Amino acid sequence: MTKLIAIAKTAWGLLTGSRETVLLIAIAGAAAALYAWGATAREDRDQLQAWAEKACLSAGAQFSGAGKKVDACAQRIVDLAAYERQSQAATNTILAGAAQRQATKSAADTALARTQAARRTDAAAQMEKADAQIAPDNRVGPDWFDSVNRVAGLRAPGR
């Protein structure tokens, strides 16, 4: 243990005794930090390049590398994005038209259902009146048959 303490004291004496040693250690620390920063930057660059190559291949173009103003890959990606926006707008227009047509048909069906319900209610009421007017001998006339036809949804025969 005493040897370790003696070595530590000697190392400390070398470090504090010479300005050049301290400066050398500081420069070595800065160089190590720059090297680590450069390694991180290279790793980021490599990851970005791999992503660019993958994106370009997905778009159907070749990645020619960075530095060109407009390369085929970037233009292809821009064209694909424009195509996607245009097709989405066209799809929205078609769907909006279909929804409008469906709403119009639904409104017409609702109106027709109300009209038919009113006709059925009226026909049922007229049938009740026709049943009430049946003679005691249970003989019925053409008005009763017209009422039966209306309840069944049939048109009255032409006379």
C-alpha positions in Angstrom: 0.0 0.0 0.0 2.8 2.3 0.8 4.3 1.7 -2.6 1.0 2.7 -4.3 1.0 5.9 -2.3 4.6 6.6 -3.3 3.8 6.1 -7.0 0.7 8.3 -6.7 2.8 11.1 -5.1 5.5 10.8 -7.8 2.9 10.9 -10.6 1.3 13.9 -9.0 4.6 15.6 -8.7 5.3 15.1 -12.4 2.0 16.5 -13.4 2.1 19.6 -11.2 5.7 20.3 -11.6 5.8 20.8 -15.3 3.6 23.1 -17.3 4.4 21.3 -20.5 3.1 18.0 -19.1 -0.2 19.6 -18.1 -0.5 21.2 -21.5 0.3 17.9 -23.2 -2.4 16.2 -21.2 -4.9 18.9 -22.1 -4.1 18.6 -25.8 -4.4 14.8 -25.7 -7.9 15.2 -24.0 -9.0 17.6 -26.6 -7.8 15.3 -29.4 -9.7 12.4 -27.8 -12.9 14.5 -27.7 -12.5 15.5 -31.3 -11.9 11.9 -32.4 -15.1 10.8 -30.5 -17.1 13.6 -32.0 -15.8 12.7 -35.5 -16.7 9.0 -35.0 -20.3 10.0 -34.0 -20.5 12.2 -37.1 -19.3 9.4 -39.4 -21.8 7.0 -37.9 -24.6 9.5 -38.4 -23.5 10.1 -42.0 -23.4 6.4 -42.7 -26.9 5.9 -41.2 -28.3 8.8 -43.3 -26.7 7.5 -46.5 -28.2 4.0 -45.8 -31.6 5.6 -45.3 -31.3 7.6 -48.5 -30.3 4.6 -50.5 -33.3 2.6 -49.1 -35.7 5.5 -49.8 -34.4 5.9 -53.3 -34.7 2.2 -54.0 -38.2 2.3 -52.7 -39.0 5.2 -54.9 -37.6 3.4 -57.9 -34.5 5.5 -58.5 -30.8 5.2 -57.8 -29.1 7.2 -55.0 -26.3 9.1 -56.7 -24.8 10.5 -53.5 -24.9 13.8 -51.8 -23.7 17.1 -53.3 -25.8 17.4 -56.5 -28.4 20.1 -56.8 -31.3 17.9 -58.0 -30.7 14.3 -58.5 -33.0 11.7 -60.0 -33.8 10.2 -56.6 -35.0 13.4 -55.0 -37.0 14.3 -58.1 -38.6 10.9 -58.1 -39.6 11.2 -54.4 -41.1 14.7 -55.1 -43.0 13.2 -58.1 -44.4 10.4 -56.0 -45.5 12.7 -53.3 -47.3 14.9 -55.8 -49.0 11.8 -57.3 -50.1 10.8 -53.9 -51.6 14.2 -53.1 -53.4 14.2 -56.5 -54.8 10.7 -56.2 -55.9 11.5 -52.6 -57.7 14.6 -53.8 -59.4 12.7 -56.7 -60.4 9.9 -54.3 -61.9 12.5 -51.9 -63.9 14.1 -54.7 -65.2 10.7 -55.8 -66.2 9.7 -52.3 -67.8 13.1 -51.6 -69.9 12.7 -54.8 -70.9 9.1 -53.8 -71.9 10.3 -50.3 -74.0 13.1 -51.9 -75.7 10.7 -54.2 -76.4 8.3 -51.3 -77.8 11.2 -49.2 -80.1 12.2 -52.1 -81.3 8.6 -52.5 -81.8 8.2 -48.8 -83.9 11.4 -48.6 -86.0 10.2 -51.6 -86.5 6.8 -50.0 -87.6 8.4 -46.8 -90.1 10.6 -48.6 -91.4 7.6 -50.5 -91.7 5.5 -47.3 -93.7 8.3 -45.6 -96.0 8.6 -48.6 -96.6 4.9 -48.7 -97.2 4.7 -45.0 -99.8 7.5 -45.3 -101.4 5.6 -48.2 -101.5 2.3 -46.2 -103.0 4.1 -43.2 -105.6 5.8 -45.4 -106.4 2.4 -47.1 -106.8 0.7 -43.8 -109.2 3.4 -42.6 -111.2 3.2 -45.8 -111.4 -0.6 -45.4 -112.7 -0.2 -41.9 -115.4 2.2 -43.3 -116.2 -0.3 -46.1 -116.5 -3.1 -43.5 -118.8 -1.0 -41.4 -121.1 -0.5 -44.5 -121.6 -4.1 -45.3 -125.3 -5.0 -45.4 -126.8 -7.5 -42.9 -127.0 -10.1 -45.6 -123.1 -9.9 -46.0 -123.2 -8.9 -49.6 -120.4 -6.5 -50.7 -120.2 -4.2 -53.6 -117.5 -2.8 -55.8 -116.5 -0.1 -53.2 -115.6 -2.9 -50.7 -113.4 -4.7 -53.4 -111.7 -1.3 -54.2 -110.9 -1.0 -50.5 -109.5 -4.5 -50.3 -107.3 -3.8 -53.4 -106.1 -0.5 -51.8 -105.1 -2.4 -48.6 -103.3 -5.0 -50.7 -101.5 -2.2 -52.6 -103.3 -2.9 -55.9 -104.7 -0.2 -58.1 -108.4 0.0 -58.6 -109.6 -1.6 -61.8 -110.2 0.8 -64.6 -113.9 1.3 -65.4 
